[in-house]
Amino acid sequence: MTKSFGAMSVAQLSLLIQSRAADPVEVVASILEEIESHPDKAIFTVLLKERAMNEARASSKRIREGRSLGLLDGIPIAWKDLFAIEGLATTAGSKVLASAAPAVQDAAVVTALKQAGMIALGRTNMSEFAFSGLGINPHYGTPHNPHGKDMPRIPGGSSSGAGAVVAAGLAPVAMGTDTGGSVRIPAAFNGVVGYKATRGRYAMDGVFPLAKSLDSLGPLCRTVQDAVWIDAAMRGRTAPEVRARSLKGIEIAVPQNVVFDGVEPGVAAAFDAAMERLVKAGAVVNRVEMPAFDEILAAMARHGALVTAEAFALHRDRLSGPEAADMDRRVVMRTRLGEKTSMPEYVAILELRERLIAESQRLIGDRLVAFPSVAHVAPPIAPLEIPSGVDSGLHRVRVRSLENSLEANHADNSRSNSSTDRYPCRSWSNFRLVGIE
């Protein structure tokens, strides 16, 4: 059987479309048919069938007439339910926003990729208000991890549908957001590539926030090359500036504290095997201590989490009104914790973060940093959906799933947005190497 269009990489599909071996109309129609026949109905919240077919016909016409917009013209993409889509309410995985006013225009990055010729397939499911690294959603269902053959397993969150749709072979790329791991966790659990860019690398207009000090965007796809292409288009570039280079002499720092605490044997083995391949290719690996990792966790225990404080400020009125009854009670409980963070504590967190960013940059320099995005494989869904007064089991899994990835968001570096940087978004916090069992 021929490989389905949705299971191809962006580069593979681009070659077919640009050579006219496949027509965008054929591609989109086939992918939409596969999505509608797929047994997991929780991956998408909305399919944009009419829009997708109209955009496919426009792409087909351009390519036939020799007016292709570039490598991404005709490539389908799925959008997380945080991005404004013209004519639709942005529901952010929540029922309480279902009756919100429809967006009058697409989000800035949706527009940027449409201008590159990409075709919007629909909106993918997510954790309510993006506030969970597990992907559980009681309103629209929880997408199943396509690799969970023994039992239904979580897809990771909050970009749950984005990770599942690529892993299931239903789309070559999906767009996610990442505040504490929401691109990297589903990428790790679903076995796909996830690129969390530095905060500020892309325009955030039309993206529903969780915590503006931490929010960032990034694609989930099949290859690093695909991520490079998408990154360039999101910034309005007609071609990527990033070029492949030899690994010989590239230095990689592997932290020894926090990120390997409680790591599962299979994850550790896969990570070590990946590092061995890099060393054989010429990379130099150094084991280092990252004091910032311990300080971030200590500050969260002392002052509360930055994401929680900012999420509470965003949803404060909603939490004190009738809408709270229609929200996932676990999200409500989690968000209300932000009320405990005082203004002095909030300022202290920001000041500490600024210091840790500077210290980490001095320690790491131009080296890359590698460690498992998640220390364990995707757990089963069922135990995490059982109602509980304290959610102790869910809380433990949620915290452990986020612990490695949230370090990167807190130690973010927004200065590395220049197209002249040695690496795309060269901040150490964005290098990701995942061990998956």
Helices and strands as residue ranges (DSSP letters): G 5-7, H 10-18, H 24-37, E 44-47, H 49-64, E 76-80, G 95-97, H 108-115, E 119-124, G 128-130, H 160-167, E 174-178, H 184-190, E 193-194, E 216-221, H 224-234, E 251-255, H 265-280, E 284-288, H 291-303, H 306-319, G 322-326, H 329-336, G 337-340, H 343-364, E 368-369, H 382-385, H 392-410, G 428-430
